[in-house]
Amino acid sequence: MTGKVATVVGARPQFVKAAAVSRAFREAGVDEVLIHTGQHYDANMSDIFFEELEIPAPKLHLGVGGGLHGAMTGAMLAKLEEAFIAEKPAVVLVYGDTNSTLAGALAAAKLHVPIVHSESGLRSFNRRMPEEINRVVTDHLSTLLLCPTQAAIENLKREGITKGVHHIGDVMFDATLFAIERAKRSSTVIDALGLKGKRFAVCTLHRAENTDDPARLNALLDFLEGHARDRIIVFPVHPRTRKVLAASGRKLDRLMLTDPLGYFDLHRLLADCDLVLTDSGGLQKEAYFHRKPCITLREETEWVETIEAGWNKLWTAADYVTPRRDITDYGAGEAAAKTAAVIRPLL
Ligand code: UD1
């Protein structure tokens, strides 16, 4: 084993996944160079995750944040190409479905560097989502396709991809296991928000298809305010959503708006809440990891097993599937170690 892995991260969910896998790399003696594209740059969207999850500081920070999709992805592509030429990785590892994922995959493919896609095979079947384009293209360029679920493997099969496909489980579950005890010990968020002994839900909303259509956003906010009748709704607001809300002038007095939260505070809230309302893929599963019911603020979800197992429902659905059952697909906290094990032979 002489080669190294270049890992591309840029957005909040990728820091969480990289935390689990980087730890497994260190344990397995795998040499890793971490590259941060800069897509998420605010301290509470980026730095706090590196600190809390003990992720080593990235060797390179490309400083590409903001802008339209084409400009952002293009700028990342140019800088990642330079970085890969300088670092000469044996493989490039990308996570999930963001513009950073796509740029990392394209830059690596053009340099003939094998790509490992973690969280491969997820599909919403909605090509209006930038994330769907990013994941389809990335999967078709990848050498190793690391799937969190059986449904993801089936999706790839339908697109003719069967080589290099592995069922790994969900590295986000590994990250949650790391956080749960620490969150209990160190987070003061329950007291800080005055939630002790209160019934509350956790809500997040940031997907472009929800925030960028005023009629749709208003309908979702009405829905959330409806839920605020019988419980407090804690709503950490993503920067994209904050901008849109500020421009719309809509008052949200019935919701408890906060800044984006760190990982430990979020998990502390998940441990004590009685409901999650979200359009985030990660949070749908994190709700399940805490065995909390979820309402997904979208028309479809990539995490179909959360619906089938009765823990999640779309906001347009009448009720949850019954009876509720456990989901085995995500594994038992060994997804990161499995990721390191399947990458090793390529180094
Ligand atoms: C991105 C991902 C999405 C993921 C989400 C997690 C894409 C296409 N989308 O969406 O899949 O679920 O991250 O959070 O890659 N901004 C700030 N501060 C920051 C980060 C962003 O102000 O720290 C601003 C940006 O300048 C931009 C907006 O928020 O105006 C949206 O950021 P962007 O990175 O384009 O996409 P996200 O909505 O975060």
Residues whose N, C-alpha, C, O or C-beta is under 5 A from the ligand:
A	BS01	UD1	A11 R12 P13 Q39 H40 Y41 D42 M45 G66 D97 T98 N99 S100 P130 E131 H206 P239 R240
